[in-house]
Structures are given as C-alpha cells and as structure tokens.
Amino acid sequence: MNSIDVQNLSVGYGDKVLLQNLNFSVKAGEIFVILGGSGCGKSSLLKNLFGLYEPLSGDVLIEGQNITIAKGQDRQKIMTRFGVMYQQGALFGSMNLLNNVKLFMEEYTELDDDQMALLARCKLDLVGLLPYETYMPSEISGGMQKRAAIARAMALDPKILFLDEPSAGLDPITSADLDRTIQDLSKNLGITFVIVSHELASIYAIANRVIMLDKESKGIIAEGDPKVLRDQSADPRVHQFFNRIMSKEAA
C-alpha cells in the first residue's frame, strides 16, 4: 500500500484555481519532495494533503483512507497517522522543548505525565536535542527549532511526516545537518516524508523522488529522481529549474 494516493486533485481558493487534476502517489518509506517556482502552489498542495485546506475537487488517501471526506472520529484517526512541521517551526514560545513535544500526547493519549515525558525525551533524542529539553524556543538556534518541530511532529509515532520548507532560512551547514536528521529518521524508523522545498542542494541530498509543479500549466510537469531530471529532462522549464539557469527576462 502507498502512504498517500492523490486522485484528480484540484487546489485553489474560491474561484482561483492553482493546480488542477493532479494524480500521484507517495510510496511508503520514501522521501518525496514537492518543488517548483514561486507561486506554483507547493505549500497549498501540502496543506491539502494533510487536510488543513479542503480541495476544490478530488481525493487524498492516507494509507487507503480518504481524508477529504472523513468526518469526526474517522478523520481524527487518520490525522494521528501523520505529523506536520510548518515552515517556521511554529513551536509554542511559552513552553520548553519537552512540553512542546508532550502537547499532542496530552490531547490524544491517556498516558500519565511520567510516560509522556519519557516518550517526549525519546523524540528529542532522535533529533539530537535531548540535552536541551528545558530550553525555551527563543533560547535555541533556528536549525534546532526546526529539529524540535520535527520531534513534536513525531509525538504520536506517525508513519508520515509533512515538512514545509524545512531548510528555509538556514545556513548551508545547518541545512545539511537537518538533511542528515531526515535521512536518519527515514532509514532507521521507516518514516515517509513529504517535503516542500526549493533548496536544490537539499533536494539532491535527500529526495528519492520529486514532482515539479508549474504555475502556468497548473499541473505536474516532471516526476522522478531529481538528478536524472537535472541531467536528462528535455523540458526546458525543468532543465532551467534544476540547473539554476537565469531566465531571459531576468538576464
């Protein structure tokens, strides 16, 4: 079974259509990246995949269950199968890292405080932040905040993690460290990652497969191994993106 199946999905707001009739699947255990130029609908698509936004039409199946039509307890059950890391981390500034990770456990489990604290420390340890459990988000670096947000996204032991621009705002070394964390979690825990990114160095380092969205056609114009697309794609839009070739208008 695939982790995610997207069927005839159209994304937009009101009368504005960003993407239309998308069809693709995400295999279990892979690192899957959504990419494309500015304004093509990458983040909007991601938010449709995990149910924050309602699609204009079409379906999203999470491990075979349709999140677009699920209601009540059925929807809540589907949502415990994945975790989300938003672009800026979105940690709660009034809570230390341990309590940030415990938050979803308090809402969705019946564990006692000691059990939740133990599990939260395990999540922080997985991302290399156990020594910082008592630190507030404002007391750690941007890269550490991103890793803490990943730890919080793993609070309920999801099989799928959605990450929105995890490397945004990070220097190359910190970004590479975060890439290694993602690779380790994928390899050691079998987590499926769905990532929005435009950072080519990160994409080449971690992605098993990508889809490239296009603003003008409102669809997918490339799918596959990013290095193969870089070297072999005959589509000038894809070649330009992956090889960082300046457009004639900008030259």
C-alpha positions as a Markdown table, in Angstrom:
| # | Residue | x | y | z |
|---|---|---|---|---|
| 1 | Met | 0.0 | 0.0 | 0.0 |
| 2 | Asn | 1.2 | 3.5 | -0.8 |
| 3 | Ser | 1.4 | 6.0 | 2.1 |
| 4 | Ile | -0.5 | 8.6 | 0.0 |
| 5 | Asp | -2.6 | 8.4 | -3.1 |
| 6 | Val | -3.7 | 11.7 | -4.8 |
| 7 | Gln | -6.6 | 11.3 | -7.2 |
| 8 | Asn | -7.8 | 14.1 | -9.6 |
| 9 | Leu | -7.0 | 16.7 | -7.0 |
| 10 | Ser | -7.6 | 20.4 | -7.8 |
| 11 | Val | -6.3 | 23.0 | -5.4 |
| 12 | Gly | -7.2 | 26.7 | -5.0 |
| 13 | Tyr | -9.3 | 29.3 | -3.2 |
| 14 | Gly | -12.8 | 30.2 | -4.3 |
| 15 | Asp | -12.8 | 30.8 | -8.0 |
| 16 | Lys | -9.0 | 30.8 | -8.2 |
| 17 | Val | -7.5 | 27.5 | -9.3 |
| 18 | Leu | -3.8 | 27.0 | -8.5 |
| 19 | Leu | -3.5 | 23.3 | -9.5 |
| 20 | Gln | -5.9 | 21.0 | -11.3 |
| 21 | Asn | -6.4 | 17.3 | -11.8 |
| 22 | Leu | -3.3 | 16.1 | -10.0 |
| 23 | Asn | -2.6 | 12.4 | -9.8 |
| 24 | Phe | 0.4 | 10.9 | -8.0 |
| 25 | Ser | 1.3 | 8.5 | -5.2 |
| 26 | Val | 3.9 | 8.6 | -2.4 |
| 27 | Lys | 5.4 | 5.2 | -1.6 |
| 28 | Ala | 5.8 | 4.0 | 1.9 |
| 29 | Gly | 9.2 | 4.9 | 3.4 |
| 30 | Glu | 10.4 | 7.2 | 0.7 |
| 31 | Ile | 11.5 | 10.9 | 0.9 |
| 32 | Phe | 9.2 | 12.6 | -1.6 |
| 33 | Val | 9.7 | 16.3 | -2.5 |
| 34 | Ile | 7.3 | 18.8 | -4.0 |
| 35 | Leu | 9.0 | 21.6 | -5.8 |
| 36 | Gly | 8.5 | 24.3 | -8.4 |
| 37 | Gly | 8.8 | 28.0 | -8.9 |
| 38 | Ser | 7.4 | 30.7 | -6.7 |
| 39 | Gly | 3.6 | 30.9 | -6.6 |
| 40 | Cys | 3.0 | 27.5 | -8.2 |
| 41 | Gly | 1.0 | 26.2 | -5.2 |
| 42 | Lys | 3.6 | 23.9 | -3.4 |
| 43 | Ser | 2.6 | 24.8 | 0.1 |
| 44 | Ser | -1.1 | 24.9 | -0.8 |
| 45 | Leu | -0.9 | 21.4 | -2.2 |
| 46 | Leu | 0.9 | 20.2 | 1.0 |
| 47 | Lys | -1.9 | 21.7 | 3.2 |
| 48 | Asn | -4.5 | 19.9 | 1.0 |
| 49 | Leu | -2.6 | 16.6 | 1.5 |
| 50 | Phe | -2.8 | 16.7 | 5.3 |
| 51 | Gly | -6.3 | 18.2 | 5.5 |
| 52 | Leu | -5.7 | 21.7 | 6.6 |
| 53 | Tyr | -7.3 | 23.1 | 3.4 |
| 54 | Glu | -10.2 | 21.5 | 1.6 |
| 55 | Pro | -9.5 | 20.7 | -2.1 |
| 56 | Leu | -11.7 | 22.2 | -4.9 |
| 57 | Ser | -12.2 | 18.6 | -6.1 |
| 58 | Gly | -10.6 | 15.2 | -5.9 |
| 59 | Asp | -9.4 | 12.9 | -3.2 |
| 60 | Val | -6.4 | 12.4 | -0.9 |
| 61 | Leu | -6.0 | 8.9 | 0.6 |
| 62 | Ile | -3.8 | 8.4 | 3.6 |
| 63 | Glu | -2.8 | 4.8 | 3.9 |
| 64 | Gly | -6.0 | 4.0 | 1.9 |
| 65 | Gln | -8.3 | 6.2 | 4.0 |
| 66 | Asn | -9.9 | 9.2 | 2.3 |
| 67 | Ile | -9.1 | 12.3 | 4.4 |
| 68 | Thr | -11.1 | 14.6 | 2.2 |
| 69 | Ile | -14.4 | 13.1 | 3.1 |
| 70 | Ala | -13.7 | 11.7 | 6.6 |
| 71 | Lys | -15.5 | 13.3 | 9.5 |
| 72 | Gly | -15.4 | 13.2 | 13.2 |
| 73 | Gln | -13.6 | 10.3 | 14.9 |
| 74 | Asp | -12.8 | 8.8 | 11.5 |
| 75 | Arg | -10.9 | 12.0 | 10.5 |
| 76 | Gln | -9.2 | 12.2 | 13.9 |
| 77 | Lys | -8.0 | 8.6 | 13.5 |
| 78 | Ile | -6.5 | 9.4 | 10.0 |
| 79 | Met | -4.8 | 12.5 | 11.4 |
| 80 | Thr | -2.9 | 10.6 | 14.1 |
| 81 | Arg | -1.2 | 8.7 | 11.3 |
| 82 | Phe | 0.9 | 11.7 | 10.3 |
| 83 | Gly | 2.7 | 14.7 | 11.8 |
| 84 | Val | 3.3 | 18.2 | 10.4 |
| 85 | Met | 6.2 | 20.6 | 10.6 |
| 86 | Tyr | 5.3 | 24.1 | 9.5 |
| 87 | Gln | 7.8 | 26.4 | 7.7 |
| 88 | Gln | 8.7 | 28.5 | 10.8 |
| 89 | Gly | 8.6 | 25.5 | 13.2 |
| 90 | Ala | 5.5 | 27.0 | 15.0 |
| 91 | Leu | 6.8 | 26.0 | 18.4 |
| 92 | Phe | 4.9 | 27.4 | 21.4 |
| 93 | Gly | 7.1 | 30.1 | 22.8 |
| 94 | Ser | 5.7 | 29.8 | 26.3 |
| 95 | Met | 6.7 | 26.1 | 26.6 |
| 96 | Asn | 10.1 | 24.5 | 26.8 |
| 97 | Leu | 11.0 | 21.9 | 24.2 |
| 98 | Leu | 9.9 | 18.9 | 26.4 |
| 99 | Asn | 6.4 | 20.4 | 26.9 |
| 100 | Asn | 6.1 | 21.3 | 23.2 |
| 101 | Val | 6.6 | 17.7 | 22.3 |
| 102 | Lys | 4.3 | 16.5 | 25.1 |
| 103 | Leu | 1.4 | 18.7 | 23.9 |
| 104 | Phe | -0.1 | 16.4 | 21.4 |
| 105 | Met | 0.3 | 13.4 | 23.8 |
| 106 | Glu | -1.8 | 15.3 | 26.4 |
| 107 | Glu | -4.5 | 15.8 | 23.9 |
| 108 | Tyr | -4.6 | 12.4 | 22.1 |
| 109 | Thr | -3.4 | 9.8 | 24.6 |
| 110 | Glu | -4.2 | 8.6 | 28.1 |
| 111 | Leu | -0.6 | 8.3 | 29.2 |
| 112 | Asp | 0.4 | 9.7 | 32.6 |
| 113 | Asp | 2.8 | 12.6 | 32.8 |
| 114 | Asp | 5.9 | 10.4 | 33.5 |
| 115 | Gln | 5.1 | 8.3 | 30.5 |
| 116 | Met | 4.6 | 11.3 | 28.3 |
| 117 | Ala | 7.8 | 12.9 | 29.5 |
| 118 | Leu | 9.7 | 9.7 | 28.8 |
| 119 | Leu | 8.4 | 9.4 | 25.2 |
| 120 | Ala | 9.0 | 13.1 | 24.6 |
| 121 | Arg | 12.6 | 12.7 | 25.6 |
| 122 | Cys | 12.9 | 9.8 | 23.2 |
| 123 | Lys | 11.6 | 12.1 | 20.4 |
| 124 | Leu | 14.1 | 14.8 | 21.3 |
| 125 | Asp | 16.9 | 12.3 | 21.4 |
| 126 | Leu | 16.1 | 11.2 | 17.9 |
| 127 | Val | 16.7 | 14.7 | 16.6 |
| 128 | Gly | 19.8 | 15.3 | 18.8 |
| 129 | Leu | 18.1 | 17.7 | 21.3 |
| 130 | Leu | 17.8 | 15.7 | 24.5 |
| 131 | Pro | 20.3 | 18.0 | 26.3 |
| 132 | Tyr | 18.0 | 21.0 | 25.5 |
| 133 | Glu | 14.7 | 19.7 | 26.8 |
| 134 | Thr | 14.3 | 22.5 | 29.3 |
| 135 | Tyr | 15.2 | 25.3 | 26.8 |
| 136 | Met | 12.6 | 27.6 | 25.5 |
| 137 | Pro | 12.4 | 28.0 | 21.7 |
| 138 | Ser | 13.8 | 31.5 | 21.9 |
| 139 | Glu | 17.0 | 30.1 | 23.6 |
| 140 | Ile | 17.9 | 27.8 | 20.7 |
| 141 | Ser | 19.0 | 28.4 | 17.1 |
| 142 | Gly | 16.8 | 28.3 | 14.0 |
| 143 | Gly | 18.1 | 24.9 | 13.0 |
| 144 | Met | 17.4 | 23.5 | 16.4 |
| 145 | Gln | 13.9 | 24.9 | 16.3 |
| 146 | Lys | 13.3 | 23.0 | 13.1 |
| 147 | Arg | 14.5 | 19.8 | 14.6 |
| 148 | Ala | 12.4 | 20.4 | 17.7 |
| 149 | Ala | 9.4 | 20.9 | 15.5 |
| 150 | Ile | 10.1 | 17.5 | 13.8 |
| 151 | Ala | 10.3 | 15.9 | 17.3 |
| 152 | Arg | 6.9 | 17.4 | 18.1 |
| 153 | Ala | 5.5 | 16.1 | 14.8 |
| 154 | Met | 6.6 | 12.6 | 15.8 |
| 155 | Ala | 4.9 | 12.8 | 19.2 |
| 156 | Leu | 2.2 | 10.2 | 18.2 |
| 157 | Asp | 4.6 | 7.9 | 16.3 |
| 158 | Pro | 3.2 | 8.8 | 12.9 |
| 159 | Lys | 4.2 | 6.8 | 9.8 |
| 160 | Ile | 4.2 | 10.0 | 7.6 |
| 161 | Leu | 5.7 | 13.4 | 8.2 |
| 162 | Phe | 4.8 | 16.5 | 6.2 |
| 163 | Leu | 7.5 | 19.2 | 6.2 |
| 164 | Asp | 7.0 | 22.7 | 4.7 |
| 165 | Glu | 10.3 | 24.3 | 3.6 |
| 166 | Pro | 12.4 | 22.7 | 6.4 |
| 167 | Ser | 15.7 | 24.3 | 5.2 |
| 168 | Ala | 14.2 | 27.8 | 4.7 |
| 169 | Gly | 16.4 | 30.5 | 6.4 |
| 170 | Leu | 19.1 | 28.1 | 7.4 |
| 171 | Asp | 22.8 | 28.4 | 6.5 |
| 172 | Pro | 24.3 | 25.6 | 4.4 |
| 173 | Ile | 25.9 | 23.7 | 7.3 |
| 174 | Thr | 22.8 | 23.8 | 9.4 |
| 175 | Ser | 20.7 | 22.8 | 6.4 |
| 176 | Ala | 23.0 | 19.8 | 5.8 |
| 177 | Asp | 22.7 | 18.7 | 9.4 |
| 178 | Leu | 18.9 | 18.8 | 9.1 |
| 179 | Asp | 19.1 | 16.8 | 5.9 |
| 180 | Arg | 21.0 | 14.1 | 7.8 |
| 181 | Thr | 18.4 | 14.1 | 10.5 |
| 182 | Ile | 15.7 | 13.5 | 7.9 |
| 183 | Gln | 17.7 | 10.7 | 6.2 |
| 184 | Asp | 18.4 | 9.0 | 9.5 |
| 185 | Leu | 14.7 | 9.1 | 10.6 |
| 186 | Ser | 13.7 | 7.7 | 7.2 |
| 187 | Lys | 16.3 | 4.9 | 7.3 |
| 188 | Asn | 16.0 | 3.9 | 10.9 |
| 189 | Leu | 12.3 | 4.4 | 11.5 |
| 190 | Gly | 10.9 | 3.9 | 8.0 |
| 191 | Ile | 9.0 | 7.2 | 8.2 |
| 192 | Thr | 7.6 | 8.5 | 4.9 |
| 193 | Phe | 8.5 | 12.2 | 4.3 |
| 194 | Val | 6.6 | 14.6 | 2.1 |
| 195 | Ile | 8.6 | 17.8 | 1.8 |
| 196 | Val | 8.0 | 21.1 | 0.1 |
| 197 | Ser | 11.4 | 22.6 | -0.8 |
| 198 | His | 13.1 | 24.8 | -3.4 |
| 199 | Glu | 16.6 | 24.2 | -1.9 |
| 200 | Leu | 18.3 | 22.3 | -4.7 |
| 201 | Ala | 21.3 | 21.1 | -2.6 |
| 202 | Ser | 18.9 | 19.6 | 0.0 |
| 203 | Ile | 16.7 | 18.1 | -2.7 |
| 204 | Tyr | 19.7 | 16.4 | -4.4 |
| 205 | Ala | 20.9 | 15.1 | -1.0 |
| 206 | Ile | 17.7 | 13.6 | 0.4 |
| 207 | Ala | 15.0 | 13.1 | -2.2 |
| 208 | Asn | 14.2 | 9.6 | -3.5 |
| 209 | Arg | 11.6 | 11.1 | -5.9 |
| 210 | Val | 10.2 | 14.6 | -6.7 |
| 211 | Ile | 7.3 | 16.1 | -8.5 |
| 212 | Met | 7.7 | 19.6 | -10.1 |
| 213 | Leu | 4.7 | 21.9 | -10.3 |
| 214 | Asp | 4.3 | 24.6 | -12.9 |
| 215 | Lys | 2.3 | 27.8 | -12.3 |
| 216 | Glu | 1.3 | 28.3 | -15.9 |
| 217 | Ser | 0.1 | 24.8 | -16.7 |
| 218 | Lys | -1.3 | 24.4 | -13.1 |
| 219 | Gly | 0.0 | 20.8 | -13.0 |
| 220 | Ile | 2.9 | 18.4 | -12.7 |
| 221 | Ile | 5.5 | 18.8 | -15.4 |
| 222 | Ala | 8.1 | 16.4 | -14.1 |
| 223 | Glu | 8.4 | 13.4 | -11.8 |
| 224 | Gly | 11.3 | 11.2 | -10.8 |
| 225 | Asp | 14.8 | 11.2 | -9.4 |
| 226 | Pro | 15.9 | 14.9 | -9.2 |
| 227 | Lys | 19.4 | 14.1 | -10.5 |
| 228 | Val | 18.0 | 12.3 | -13.5 |
| 229 | Leu | 15.7 | 15.2 | -14.2 |
| 230 | Arg | 18.6 | 17.6 | -13.9 |
| 231 | Asp | 20.7 | 15.8 | -16.4 |
| 232 | Gln | 18.2 | 14.3 | -18.8 |
| 233 | Ser | 15.0 | 16.2 | -18.9 |
| 234 | Ala | 14.1 | 17.6 | -22.4 |
| 235 | Asp | 11.6 | 20.1 | -20.9 |
| 236 | Pro | 13.3 | 23.5 | -20.9 |
| 237 | Arg | 11.4 | 24.6 | -17.8 |
| 238 | Val | 12.6 | 21.6 | -15.9 |
| 239 | His | 16.2 | 21.9 | -17.2 |
| 240 | Gln | 16.2 | 25.6 | -16.3 |
| 241 | Phe | 15.0 | 25.0 | -12.7 |
| 242 | Phe | 17.3 | 22.1 | -11.9 |
| 243 | Asn | 20.3 | 23.7 | -13.4 |
| 244 | Arg | 19.6 | 27.2 | -12.0 |
| 245 | Ile | 19.7 | 28.9 | -15.4 |
| 246 | Met | 18.6 | 32.5 | -15.3 |
| 247 | Ser | 15.5 | 33.4 | -17.4 |
| 248 | Lys | 15.9 | 35.7 | -20.4 |
| 249 | Glu | 13.7 | 38.2 | -18.7 |
| 250 | Ala | 16.0 | 38.4 | -15.7 |
| 251 | Ala | 19.2 | 38.5 | -17.7 |
